[in-house]
């Protein structure tokens, strides 16, 4: 069974920083930290705005690479399944994307919103990029493993000879929707062998997940 993250103002397992204050996010620059999570309950207007985008049977995703400006918000609105209900979601995505651009001192970010009805990356893995922001608006959040519960020899494409990745199934952690997580990948200098091991959650039949990822570029 997966576990909910610990209460606010916590450093977990020596490598995961967790707080309900935005000051936790810059901790991703600490050498020992490969996961920084800002915990937050989603305000009701954002919940309703996000849920409205899930009332569609068609596959849907939005991608943007560039500055977070008026062109970004206009393009996001054009692509939303329910644009008339999109204000709160658009404002939240824009605020987070702008904050990440500021944190990583870049004008360009890659933003992606996806409406999923199945696990996108169901196998535990590490990202091959330096860092990624992950946040779930609707549905279950991402799952991740503490370092002590990982056998890194099992990572990579599944093969009969590979050992199991998870050494302690009871140690699996899960994020709540609304949480904003910065995840170090193997492309972060000095974290090549310590990137966070994580996966997409399983979805029940008929369940949907609205996922946002942001990559500083």
TORMARTOR-882431 format. One line per 10 residues: their letters; for each residue y, z, x of N, C-alpha, C, O, CB. Coordinates in steps of 0.05 Angstrom, whole numbers. Each point is the difference from the previous one (the first is absolute). Glycine has a CB too. Layout:
! TORMARTOR-882431
a> Y Z X Y Z X Y Z X Y Z X Y Z X ~ ... $
***
This chain:
! TORMARTOR-882431
xxxxxxxxxx> -24 0 17 24 0 -17 25 0 18 1 14 20 -26 11 -57 ~ 45 -41 30 24 -1 15 17 25 -6 -2 12 -21 1 -62 21 ~ 19 56 19 17 23 -2 29 -9 -3 8 -19 13 -40 47 13 ~ 48 -14 -42 29 -4 -1 12 11 25 -10 20 11 10 -18 -62 ~ 21 -15 60 15 10 23 9 29 -4 4 9 -23 10 -56 34 ~ -10 61 11 8 28 -1 29 3 -10 14 -20 -2 -46 30 40 ~ 41 15 -44 27 4 -9 21 -8 21 -6 -8 22 -10 45 -50 ~ 42 -36 19 22 -10 17 2 15 26 -11 22 4 35 -35 -45 ~ -10 0 60 7 12 26 -26 7 16 -4 23 8 47 -5 -27 ~ -60 -38 23 -25 4 12 -6 -21 21 7 -23 -3 -24 44 -39 $
xxxxxxxxxx> 5 -13 64 -12 -18 19 -30 3 -2 -11 21 5 51 -20 26 ~ -54 -23 -39 -28 1 -5 -16 -11 23 7 -21 11 2 17 -60 ~ -30 18 57 -19 -9 20 13 -8 27 -12 -14 16 -16 -2 -55 ~ 52 24 43 14 -5 25 12 -28 3 13 -6 19 -44 38 0 ~ 26 -49 -40 10 -28 3 13 -11 -26 8 -23 0 -43 16 34 ~ 36 23 -55 12 -9 -25 22 18 -8 -4 24 -3 -40 -44 -11 ~ 68 10 10 23 16 -9 5 -5 -29 0 -22 -10 20 19 56 ~ -15 25 -60 3 -1 -30 23 18 -8 1 23 8 -50 -32 -14 ~ 67 -1 -10 22 16 -10 11 -13 -25 -4 -23 -5 15 39 52 ~ 4 0 -62 14 -10 -24 29 -6 6 16 -5 -18 -47 30 -11 $
xxxxxxxxxx> 38 -25 55 27 -8 9 -1 -25 16 -19 -4 16 33 53 -16 ~ 6 -67 -3 -1 -26 13 0 2 30 -7 -19 14 31 0 -53 ~ -16 43 50 0 3 29 -27 -1 12 -3 -1 25 43 29 -30 ~ -62 -29 -11 -27 -2 11 -5 -28 11 -16 -3 18 1 38 -50 ~ 28 -55 20 -7 -28 8 6 -6 30 -16 -14 12 25 1 -59 ~ 13 22 59 4 -5 28 -21 13 18 -1 -6 24 49 3 -34 ~ -64 21 0 -21 12 16 -21 -20 9 -16 5 18 24 38 -42 ~ -8 -67 11 -18 -21 8 4 -8 29 -18 -11 13 16 -5 -60 ~ 26 21 58 6 -7 28 -12 21 19 0 -5 24 42 -18 -39 ~ -52 45 6 -13 20 17 -27 -11 10 -14 -13 -16 37 51 -8 $
xxxxxxxxxx> -29 -34 49 -24 -12 12 -25 9 -15 -18 -16 -4 41 14 48 ~ -25 27 -52 -24 10 -11 -4 -8 -30 -22 2 -10 25 36 42 ~ 18 -46 -45 0 -5 -28 -7 -29 -6 13 -19 10 21 55 -17 ~ -55 -41 -9 -6 -28 -8 3 -4 -31 -6 -21 -10 -25 18 50 ~ 40 24 -54 5 -2 -28 22 19 -8 -1 24 6 -47 -36 -15 ~ 69 2 -4 22 16 -10 3 -6 -29 4 -23 -8 20 24 53 ~ -26 20 -62 0 -3 -29 22 16 -13 2 24 3 -52 -32 -2 ~ 67 -6 -15 20 13 -17 -12 2 -28 -5 -20 -14 44 2 41 ~ -45 43 -35 -11 4 -27 22 2 -20 21 12 4 -60 12 16 ~ 35 -37 -43 20 1 -21 -12 -6 -27 -17 -18 -2 52 4 35 $
xxxxxxxxxx> -28 28 -53 -8 -7 -27 18 -23 -9 24 0 4 -40 47 -15 ~ 5 -68 -1 16 -22 -10 16 8 -24 -11 10 -19 -23 -42 37 ~ 60 27 -18 16 5 -24 -10 -17 -23 -12 -21 3 52 31 25 ~ -35 0 -52 -11 -12 -25 9 -29 -3 -15 -17 -9 14 62 -12 ~ 26 -51 29 10 -27 -4 -14 -20 18 -5 -23 -7 49 41 -6 ~ -51 -9 38 -15 -17 18 -29 -4 -10 -11 -22 2 40 37 37 ~ -41 6 -49 -27 -1 -11 0 -21 -23 -18 -18 0 9 66 12 ~ 27 -47 -30 0 -18 -23 6 -29 10 -12 -19 -10 28 56 -20 ~ 2 -40 49 6 -26 10 -24 -13 14 -6 -23 -3 54 37 8 ~ -62 3 11 -23 -10 14 -23 -7 -19 -14 -20 3 27 47 37 $
xxxxxxxxxx> -17 -9 -59 -22 -5 -20 5 -25 -16 -19 -14 -7 11 63 5 ~ 33 -55 -3 6 -25 -16 -8 -25 15 -8 -20 -12 46 44 -9 ~ -38 -23 48 -8 -23 16 -30 -4 0 -10 -21 7 50 28 22 ~ -55 14 -38 -29 -2 0 -11 -10 -26 -25 -4 -3 24 42 35 ~ 18 -43 -52 -9 -10 -26 -3 -30 0 12 -14 -17 10 54 -5 ~ -37 -50 41 -5 -29 1 -28 -5 9 -11 16 15 60 -25 -4 ~ -61 -12 -20 -27 -7 8 -1 -19 23 -22 -6 11 8 14 -57 ~ 36 -18 55 0 -19 22 2 14 27 12 21 2 9 -55 -33 ~ -32 21 51 3 11 27 29 -3 8 14 -20 -7 -61 7 20 ~ 57 34 0 29 0 7 5 13 27 -12 21 6 23 -20 -55 $
xxxxxxxxxx> 6 -14 65 10 13 24 27 -12 7 6 -22 -7 -53 31 23 ~ 62 7 -1 26 -8 9 2 5 30 -8 21 10 29 -10 -55 ~ -11 -30 60 3 2 29 29 -7 7 11 -19 -11 -60 9 19 ~ 59 24 12 27 -5 10 1 6 30 -10 20 8 31 -10 -53 ~ -9 -27 60 5 5 29 29 -7 5 9 -23 -1 -57 12 14 ~ 64 32 -7 28 -4 5 15 25 -4 -11 22 2 7 -69 -17 ~ 31 45 11 16 23 -5 -3 11 -28 -8 -14 -18 41 -4 52 ~ -26 43 -37 -1 13 -27 29 -2 -11 17 17 6 -56 15 6 ~ 44 -53 -27 27 -6 -9 -2 -9 -30 -20 3 -13 35 -16 60 ~ 7 1 -56 0 -9 -28 -20 -22 -5 -11 -2 -22 59 15 19 $
xxxxxxxxxx> -52 -30 23 -20 -21 -3 -28 12 -4 -16 -10 -15 44 -21 43 ~ -33 52 -14 -26 14 -2 -4 11 -29 -21 -6 -12 22 18 61 ~ 18 3 -58 -3 12 -27 -1 -22 -22 -15 3 -19 39 38 35 ~ -9 -62 -12 -1 -22 -20 -27 -14 0 -11 -6 -21 60 -1 27 ~ -61 3 18 -26 -13 2 -22 18 -12 -18 -10 -13 34 -16 54 ~ -14 52 -35 -20 18 -11 2 0 -30 -21 -1 -14 24 29 55 ~ 21 -27 -52 2 0 -29 -12 -25 -13 -14 1 -20 56 27 24 ~ -37 -51 9 -10 -26 -10 -31 0 -1 -11 -13 -18 52 -10 36 ~ -53 37 0 -29 -1 2 -15 22 -15 -24 -1 -3 31 -20 47 ~ 8 41 -54 -14 22 -14 -12 -10 -26 13 -17 -14 19 50 35 $
xxxxxxxxxx> -55 -24 -29 -12 -7 -26 18 9 -23 1 -14 -21 -46 17 41 ~ 58 20 -17 18 10 -21 27 6 11 7 23 4 -47 -3 -28 ~ 56 -41 30 26 4 14 19 17 -16 17 15 12 -24 -58 9 ~ 6 42 -48 19 16 -16 -4 30 3 18 16 -5 -16 -54 -27 ~ -26 45 41 -6 29 4 -1 7 30 -10 21 8 -16 -21 -50 ~ 37 -18 58 -4 3 29 21 16 15 -4 5 24 -18 -47 -27 ~ 44 50 -9 23 12 15 -8 23 18 6 0 23 23 -14 -61 ~ -43 34 26 -7 24 16 -18 -7 23 3 11 22 2 17 -63 ~ -25 -45 36 -18 -8 22 14 -15 21 -4 5 24 -33 -7 -57 ~ 54 -17 26 15 -16 19 18 18 17 1 -3 25 -1 -36 -56 $
xxxxxxxxxx> 14 58 18 17 18 15 -16 17 20 9 5 23 22 -3 -62 ~ -55 7 31 -16 17 18 -11 -16 23 2 9 23 -14 19 -62 ~ 2 -52 34 -10 -17 21 22 -7 20 -4 1 24 -31 -20 -55 ~ 58 13 21 23 -8 17 9 24 17 5 -3 24 9 -31 -58 ~ -13 58 22 8 24 15 -20 6 23 9 6 22 13 12 -64 ~ -47 -20 36 -21 6 20 1 -21 22 -1 6 24 -28 16 -58 ~ 30 -47 27 1 -22 19 24 2 18 -2 -4 25 -23 -25 -56 ~ 49 36 20 24 3 16 -3 24 19 9 -2 23 18 -17 -60 ~ -39 40 28 -4 24 17 -19 -7 24 5 10 22 2 20 -62 ~ -27 -46 35 -19 -7 21 14 -19 20 -5 3 24 -34 3 -55 $
xxxxxxxxxx> 55 -24 21 15 -17 19 18 17 18 2 -6 23 -3 -32 -57 ~ 14 58 22 18 17 16 -16 17 20 7 2 23 25 0 -62 ~ -55 9 30 -16 17 17 -10 -15 25 -1 11 22 -13 15 -62 ~ 6 -51 36 -11 -16 22 20 -19 12 -7 -18 16 -37 21 -38 ~ 70 1 15 22 -15 12 -5 -30 0 1 -14 20 8 53 9 ~ -15 -49 -53 -4 -28 -4 14 -9 -26 3 16 -18 -47 -14 43 ~ 52 -27 -26 12 -11 -25 -22 -14 -17 5 -6 -23 39 1 46 ~ -67 1 -11 -21 -16 -13 -24 17 -6 -11 14 18 28 -55 5 ~ -26 40 -48 -25 14 -7 -17 -19 -17 10 -18 -13 13 64 13 ~ -49 -41 1 -18 -14 -17 -9 18 -23 -13 20 5 -3 -48 34 $
xxxxxxxxxx> 24 21 -63 -6 16 -24 -21 -15 -17 3 -24 -5 44 46 6 ~ -67 -7 -9 -19 -12 -18 -7 19 -23 -6 24 5 -13 -52 33 ~ 19 18 -62 -9 15 -23 -24 -15 -12 1 -24 -3 45 42 -7 ~ -68 -4 5 -24 -13 -11 -11 16 -23 -1 24 0 -9 -43 45 ~ 3 4 -66 -14 12 -23 -30 -5 4 -8 -24 -1 49 18 -30 ~ -56 26 35 -29 -2 7 -17 10 -22 7 19 -14 4 -15 62 ~ -35 -17 -51 -20 11 -19 -26 5 14 -21 5 -12 43 -30 -25 ~ -21 24 64 -24 8 16 11 9 27 23 -5 7 -54 -28 -31 ~ 14 47 40 9 10 26 6 -24 18 -17 -17 4 -11 59 -10 ~ 52 -42 18 8 -22 18 -15 2 27 -9 -21 10 54 20 -33 $
xxxxxxxxxx> -47 25 34 -13 4 26 -19 24 -4 7 22 8 32 -41 19 ~ -63 15 -39 -16 23 -7 -14 14 23 -10 22 -3 3 -45 -40 ~ 6 9 66 -14 12 23 21 14 18 23 -10 4 -59 -26 -5 ~ 29 59 12 18 14 18 6 -18 24 -18 -13 11 0 58 -26 ~ 44 -45 23 8 -18 21 27 10 12 11 19 -10 -34 -58 -13 ~ 31 26 44 27 5 12 15 -26 -3 -11 -22 3 -6 57 30 ~ 43 -33 -37 17 -24 0 5 -9 28 1 16 19 21 -1 -61 ~ -19 -41 46 4 -12 26 29 -5 6 7 -17 17 -51 -4 -20 ~ 62 35 -10 29 -2 4 11 27 9 -15 20 -1 18 -58 -34 ~ 22 39 43 10 25 10 2 22 -22 -10 22 4 36 -48 30 $
xxxxxxxxxx> -13 20 -56 4 20 -21 3 -13 -27 11 -23 -2 10 55 36 ~ -29 -19 -55 2 -10 -27 7 23 -19 -11 22 2 -21 -60 8 ~ 50 33 -29 4 19 -21 -18 -8 -24 -3 -23 -7 51 31 22 ~ -60 12 -27 -17 -4 -23 8 20 -22 4 24 6 -42 -40 24 ~ 41 6 -54 6 17 -23 -12 -12 -25 2 -24 -4 41 40 26 ~ -54 1 -39 -13 -9 -25 17 10 -23 5 24 -3 -51 -24 24 ~ 54 -19 -38 16 7 -24 -18 7 -24 6 18 -16 31 -47 33 ~ -58 14 -20 -19 4 -23 -28 -1 11 -7 -16 17 39 -5 -50 ~ -49 40 24 -28 0 9 -4 19 23 19 13 9 -24 -60 -24 ~ -19 49 25 -7 19 22 13 -9 26 4 -24 5 -47 35 -28 $
xxxxxxxxxx> 49 9 40 12 -6 26 -21 -6 21 -24 3 -4 61 26 -8 ~ -27 -37 35 -18 -6 23 -15 24 10 9 23 -3 23 -59 16 ~ -55 31 -1 -16 21 11 0 -2 31 1 -22 10 -31 23 -52 ~ 28 22 55 1 -1 30 -18 22 11 -7 19 -14 54 -38 13 ~ -53 16 26 -18 18 14 14 16 22 14 -12 16 -52 -19 -27 ~ 34 57 12 9 15 23 -15 -9 25 -23 -10 -2 33 50 -27 ~ 2 -38 52 -13 -10 25 -27 12 4 -18 -14 10 63 8 9 ~ -49 32 -26 -26 12 6 -23 -10 -18 -23 5 6 48 35 8 ~ -18 -55 -35 -20 -10 -19 -6 -30 4 -12 -12 -17 27 47 -15 ~ -5 -46 55 -3 -29 5 -18 -5 24 2 13 21 44 -20 -40 $
xxxxxxxxxx> -65 -11 15 -15 -12 23 11 -28 4 -7 -18 -15 -35 46 5 ~ 59 -31 30 14 -26 3 -19 -22 9 7 -23 -1 34 49 13 ~ -65 -19 -3 -19 -20 7 -9 -16 -24 -11 -22 2 -4 50 36 ~ 20 -17 -62 -8 -13 -25 21 -19 -11 -6 -15 -19 -22 54 10 ~ 52 -39 21 21 -17 -10 -5 -30 7 -16 -6 18 48 44 -13 ~ -20 -55 -19 -4 -29 4 -17 -12 -22 -7 14 -19 12 -7 68 ~ -12 -32 -45 -17 -14 -20 -27 15 -3 -12 7 21 35 -51 -10 ~ -32 48 -35 -26 14 -4 -23 -15 12 -3 -24 -4 21 44 -37 ~ -34 -5 57 -24 -11 11 -23 20 -2 6 24 -1 21 -52 33 ~ -52 20 -33 -22 19 -3 0 22 21 -7 23 -5 -19 -59 -16 $
xxxxxxxxxx> 34 29 46 -1 19 22 24 19 1 -1 19 15 -26 -52 10 ~ 47 28 -41 24 17 1 -6 27 -14 -12 0 -21 42 -41 22 ~ -21 63 11 -3 26 -13 19 3 -23 19 -16 -3 -35 36 46 ~ 12 0 -60 18 6 -22 27 8 12 1 15 20 -39 -1 -50 ~ 60 -23 17 26 8 9 6 29 -7 12 14 16 3 -62 -22 ~ -23 56 -18 7 27 -10 -22 20 9 -23 -3 -7 48 -17 -33 ~ -17 39 55 -19 21 9 0 24 -18 -20 15 0 27 -30 47 ~ 14 19 -63 2 22 -18 12 -10 -27 24 -1 -3 -18 35 41 ~ -23 -43 -56 11 -11 -26 18 19 -14 19 -9 -14 -60 -17 10 ~ 37 52 6 17 19 -14 28 3 12 17 13 -11 -58 11 0 $
xxxxxxxxxx> 45 -37 34 26 2 13 19 -22 -8 24 0 8 -46 21 30 ~ 13 -40 -54 17 -23 -8 25 11 -16 -3 16 -18 -38 -47 16 ~ 64 22 11 25 8 -13 10 -23 -18 -6 -23 5 18 54 34 ~ 4 -24 -59 11 -20 -18 29 5 -5 8 23 -4 -53 -30 -17 ~ 61 -14 20 29 3 -7 3 -2 -30 -16 -13 -14 29 -7 58 ~ 9 32 -53 7 -2 -29 18 -24 -4 13 -9 19 -18 59 -25 ~ 5 -61 -19 20 -21 -4 28 12 1 5 23 -8 -38 -49 -20 ~ 51 11 40 27 10 6 3 7 28 23 -2 11 -20 18 -57 ~ -24 -7 60 3 7 28 8 -24 17 -9 -22 -6 -26 58 -1 ~ 51 -31 27 9 -22 18 -11 7 27 7 20 13 36 -28 -39 $
xxxxxxxxxx> -61 -9 36 -15 5 24 6 -21 21 0 -24 -5 -36 46 -21 ~ 42 -13 50 2 -18 24 -26 4 16 -7 22 8 58 -19 -7 ~ -64 -26 3 -27 0 13 2 -15 26 7 -24 0 -30 27 -45 ~ 15 9 67 -1 -14 25 -25 -17 2 -22 10 -7 49 27 29 ~ -24 -61 -12 -23 -18 5 -5 -2 30 14 13 16 -4 -38 -58 ~ -30 10 49 -8 -3 28 20 -16 16 -1 -1 24 -46 4 -38 ~ 67 -15 0 20 -15 14 23 17 10 18 -9 14 -30 -29 -42 ~ 12 64 21 20 19 10 -7 7 29 -22 10 5 31 9 -52 ~ 9 -23 65 -6 5 28 -6 30 4 15 17 -8 16 -54 22 ~ -54 42 -2 -10 27 4 -19 10 -21 -12 21 2 54 -12 22 $
xxxxxxxxxx> -44 -25 -46 -17 8 -22 -24 -19 -4 -12 -1 -22 52 22 0 ~ -46 -37 42 -20 -20 -2 -27 11 -8 -15 -13 -15 39 -13 49 ~ -30 50 -25 -26 13 -6 2 23 -20 -19 14 -4 3 -28 49 ~ 40 18 -56 5 23 -17 13 -9 -27 11 17 -15 -6 12 56 ~ -6 -54 -47 12 -9 -25 -13 14 -24 -24 6 0 35 -51 21 ~ 4 48 -43 -10 14 -23 -22 -16 -14 3 -24 -4 41 47 -2 ~ -66 -10 0 -22 -13 -14 4 5 -30 1 23 -9 -33 -18 49 ~ 33 -27 -56 6 3 -28 -13 -22 -16 -12 -19 11 55 42 0 ~ -42 -22 -38 -11 -21 -17 13 1 -27 14 19 -7 -58 -16 31 ~ 40 -24 -39 9 -2 -28 -19 16 -17 -24 1 5 45 -46 2 $
xxxxxxxxxx> -11 58 -28 -17 16 -18 -16 -19 -19 9 -22 -6 23 61 9 ~ -55 -29 -11 -15 -15 -20 14 3 -27 13 20 -6 -56 -11 30 ~ 42 -30 -40 12 0 -27 -22 -2 -21 -19 -14 2 60 -8 16 ~ -37 37 -39 -18 0 -22 3 -26 -16 22 -13 2 -21 63 -5 ~ -21 -59 -12 3 -25 -16 25 2 -18 3 19 -15 -53 -25 16 ~ 66 -14 1 25 -1 -17 23 14 12 23 -2 -10 -52 -1 -28 ~ 25 18 60 22 14 13 16 -18 18 -10 -19 11 -17 61 -12 ~ 53 -37 2 18 -16 17 15 18 20 3 24 -4 2 -58 -34 ~ 3 21 59 15 14 21 24 -17 9 -3 -24 6 -39 47 10 ~ 66 -12 -17 24 -14 9 7 12 28 8 23 2 9 -31 -50 $
xxxxxxx> -21 -8 68 2 8 28 24 -13 13 5 -24 -3 -54 31 6 ~ 64 9 13 22 -11 16 -6 4 30 -8 23 7 41 -15 -44 ~ -30 -28 53 -1 3 29 26 -11 12 11 -20 -10 -62 17 10 ~ 60 15 22 24 -9 14 -6 0 29 -9 20 11 39 -3 -47 ~ -25 -39 50 -4 -3 28 27 -5 14 13 -20 -6 -60 2 -1 ~ 56 36 24 24 -6 16 -5 -25 17 -21 -2 12 35 51 -12 ~ 5 -67 1 -4 -25 14 21 -3 23 0 -19 15 -19 -2 -56 $
***
